[in-house]
Structures are given as C-alpha cells and as structure tokens.
Amino acid sequence: MNPRARVQGLVVRRLKDETLVYDLKRHRAHCLGLVTAEVWQACDGARTVAEIAAAVEAATGHVLGEDGVGLALLRLERARLLEGPRLPLPTSPARRAALRLLAVGSGIAVASIVAPTPAQAASCTPSGQCVVMPNTLCTGLPCCENVALHCTKKANGSNCSCN
Amino acid sequence: VLYAGARQLLRTHDRDEVLRLLRSHLEQAVAELARTRVFVHAGVVGWKGRAIVLPGSSHAGKSSLVAALLRLGAEYYSDEYAVIDARGRVHPFPRPLLLRDESELGRAVTAGDLGTSTGRRSLPVGIVALARYEAGAAWRPQTLTPGRAVLDLLAHTVMVRRQPEQAVSAFEQLVPRSLVVKGTRGEAVDAARWLLEAVEERRG
C-alpha cells in the first residue's frame, strides 16, 4: 500500500519554506522542513516511494532517493500525519544508524510540540516557594505542582500555603 | 468567601487576599475565553515604538528580564500575557510585576517603582525572544525560522487548543515582521541591553 497524507482534522499553513501543521485531534503542532513537506504533499496514496522521490526532486531539486523518502515517511508517521497501516521500521542497527546519518545531511526534519492547556500557559508558584512567603505576600497564583490549588494565606499561619 | 462555580476557593476576613485570588482567576478566564485577541504567556515591554515580547514558561525568568528592561528605560506592557490582535500588534496588560528574586520574593512592583511608565498604545512587534535563565550562561541567541518561531509561540499560547486557527493567523502576521530569537541567558541586564540594541538596529 502506498503512503497517503492525512488531511482530516488538520490546520495547515505554508510559511516560506516550511509548513506548519496543527493537529486538532491530538493538540500537537508540527513544523515540517521544505523537503519533508514536499514528501508529505506527494503522498497521495497512488505514488510509490520511488515516484515520491522523483516528485520531490522535481519540486525542490533535492535528490532524496528511496532511503530519504523512507526516513521522511517515518518522521511523518511518528507525527501521525499519514493514514493507513503503519510503515515497517528498519530492524537492523546498521540500517537505523545509516538513516540517522542521512537525516543529518538531508534536512528531513519534523519539529513538534504539544499544545499547552490554559493552566500550562500561565504563571504558577512552586509550593516550596509559596510556603516560605510571608502571608502578606501570597501570590494568589495556582501552585505549579497542582494548579487546582492556589498560593494563599494559611489560616492562623505566618506564611502562605497551597490551598 | 470566594467560590469558582461550586468550589470554595477561599474563606478569609482578609479583603486583599480575596481580591488577589479573584484577580488571578479573572485574568486566566479572560486569557482563555478571549475571542478577538490571542494571549501568549509572555513578558512585554515597549522600546522606540516596538514591542519586545518574551514568551516563556513560569519561572523561566520572564519577570526578571522585564524588570531589567524597565530599569534601562523601556515602557512596561506586561509580565504575564502578550495580548496580540489579528494584525499581530501587541496591547498592554499591565498588572504589577511579581518579582521572584530571593531578596524580593513575592514582592509586587509597578513600572513607576522601577522609574519608568506603562505603555498605553498597541505596538508592532520588533523582537520575540525566548530567553531561558541558566546561571552563568552567556546570551548568544539563535534566530528562528518562521515555522519554528510560530511553533514556539504556540507552545506558550493560552487558548491554542480552543482556537488554533486564530492563534496561527495572528502569528502569521507577527512573525514575518519581527526578529525571533531563542537561547539561554545569564544576567538579565546583559540580555536586556542586547534586546534594546537589536530593536534599534532593526529600526535602522
């Protein structure tokens, strides 16, 4: 079965030579380099790996070969940007090492982040810091270790605590 | 007594304590539910008509860097959220700075306390700097590509899970007109001087 790019549930934007993809289902964002993005776009379910390599070369001038396309497909699959059955992973250590070496020189890259929850994208007070604050200076911010608690005044105490 | 829905948050006779916690909750709610602005967890100052935006996780050293920039004369915009509109401009969100230095733990200061003023107008962004504090580190930031810049901004955006398209659109406006750098910094004042000079150089 030939690789097919996933199209559902994604926000996709082209930014110069890169492509930004936001996965609405998994709340992950990915930045694809030029070559990887071209491989992804060429994955129409009809092209073979060899045909994808030829399409990428025609579009970008990069000679990837089937190994390079295979590596890009593994990266895209890891980011859950392909549909269909999983690709077979290279089994021998020598083969994996060769692919890693190829990745360094070819610009085949997918950078990813997990989108933060609102609590993760806000200031918090570590509980260790909260409990040494005098109770006139309690921050009122969520406590970093448990954002359901806030650094507030402890009843009858001279210091703050996570309550 | 302060409630959030059915959950009791605080029971106290101290009015200031209640107001502090209420403000913290309201700020988070506004950041999460805003429809026309994108809230990024970041410090912000204004310098020569441009905003310097400092996204970062809690305790990455944002407030110290904001304070150092203010001491060098920058205008205060925020030490919690960069409020970004659809054109990629930044609006003020000036709550008191919460300093976390050992000697000043938990002390809230205003821009006036640091000898400067608070910005009132929205500004175009000059520089976005993802600067993480590491003792003894030298500030030698690397410039991010547009895609990596948007990715790093999304990593600090409050409502990204609810409105990712809106966030990406705002950053598409902001990033091409700005310098976006990332690195570790030591002393805040060194990075602050670098940032102010970089804004001036970009303005030509």
Interface residues (C-beta under 8 A of the other chain):
Chain A: V11 R13 L15 K16 D17 E18 T19 L20 Y22 L24 H27 A29 H30 C31 L32 A111 S112 I113 A115 P116 T117 P118 A119 A121 A122 S123 C124 P126 Q129 V132 M133 P134 L137 C138 T139 G140 L141 P142 C144 H150 T152 K153 A155 N163
Chain B: L9 L10 T12 D14 E17 R20 L21 R23 S24 Q28 A31 E32 F39 V40 H41 S58 H59 E80 L98 R100 L105 G106 R107 A108 T145 P146 G147 R148 V150 L151 D152 L154 A155 H156 T157 V158 M159 V160 R161 P164 E165 V168 E172 V175
